[in-house]
Amino acid sequence: MSIRIDDQITFRKLEMLLAFIEVGSLARAAERLDTSAVSVHRALRTLEEAMRCALFRTEGRNLVPLEAALVLAETAREVLGRMARGIDATRKAGGYSSQTMRIGSLYSLTVQTVPRLLVDLKVRRPQLQPELVLGSNADLLDKLQQGDIDAALMAIPPDQPQLESLALFDDEIFFAAPSGSRYSGMDTVDLRLCKGERFVSLGEGFATYAGFREAFSQAGFEPEVAMYTDDIFSLMSLVRGGVGCTLLPGRVRDVFAHQIDLLPLHGAQRMRQHIGLSFLRARERDPNLLALQTVCRLNHPR
C-alpha cells in the first residue's frame, strides 16, 4: 500500500520546526531562516493540524514543544539530512558543481582563447579540474545535448532553445593562400575570379566548412576541393605547402605567420563567425558554469 503524506507537511515547515526546537524561540528561528516570527508560528500550527495531534502547549505568548514535537523534529533532522545528501549526489551525477568540468572547444580556439580562459578559471576555482574536448561544431553540439560535455566554446548554433549562449566575439573569415602566391598583396579577393583554383577544406560539421560552402554559393560556382581534413592546423599546413587555397578565421592568423596570407574577401562575400560559450539552459545556475561565464565576460567584454 502506498504511503500518502499530507500536503501540509513540507520540507520548509520541517525546517522551521527543527529550527524552533534547536533555538527555543520563534524570533530566533525566524532570524535563522530569514523569515518572520509570524510565518514560523503559522507553519508550526499548520504542521500540527496536518499531524492530527498536539505538538505544542501554549504558556502565555510562548509555544512549548511536547514529546510529539521532539519526535517529529528528530525525524525531520534525518529526512532533511538525507534529502540534502540526495540532492548533492544527484547534482554530482548530473555534473552540477562537480570537481571536474568538461569543456568542449573548436581546434582553432586553442591558439589563444582557450588557454587564457583556462588559466583564469583555475585562479577563480582552483579546486576545479577542467577537461578539454576538441571537435567540430557539429560534434560539440551533439556532445552538449547528450550531456557528454558541460559547456562548449564554438560558433553559436542557431535555433537551439534548450541551449543558453554567451556571445564572446565575432571573427572575420579570410581567403588563405601561401605567401608569395598570385594573391599576395591584393587588398581583397573576389571568389568569382577564383574558378579553376585548387582548394582544401575542413570536413562537414565544422563551422568554417559551413562558411566555405556559403561563400562559394554566393560566388556562383562549385570549388575544386583537392583534399578534406578534420583538423584546422593540418588544413593550414596544406595551404602552406601549396596543396590548395582555403578560407580561414582570423583567429589563426599567427599560427603560420609570414607563410600564409590571410586576405579579406571582396564586398558582399565577406562574412563573420559568431563565437560564444554554449551550455544547457537547465544548468545555467551550476556554480562551475557561472564561474566559466564570469571569466569569459572578463576576457571578452562586450
Buried (B, 14 or more C-beta within 10 A) or exposed (E): EEEEEEEEBBEEBBBBBBBBBEBEBBEBBBBBBEBEBEBBBEBBBBBBEBBEEEBBEEEEEEBEBBEBBEEBBEEBBEBBEEEEEEEEEEBEEBBBBBEEBBBBBBBBBBBEBBEEBBEBBBEBBEEBEBEBBBBBBBBBBBBBBEEBBBBBBBBBBEEBEEBBBBEBBEBBBBBBBBBEBEBEEBEBBEBEEBEEBBBBBBEEBBBBBBBBBBBBEBBEEEBEBEBBBBBBBEBBBBBBEEBBBBBBBBBBBEBBEEBBBBBBBBEEBEBEBBBBBBBBEEBEEBEBBEBBBBBBEEBBEE
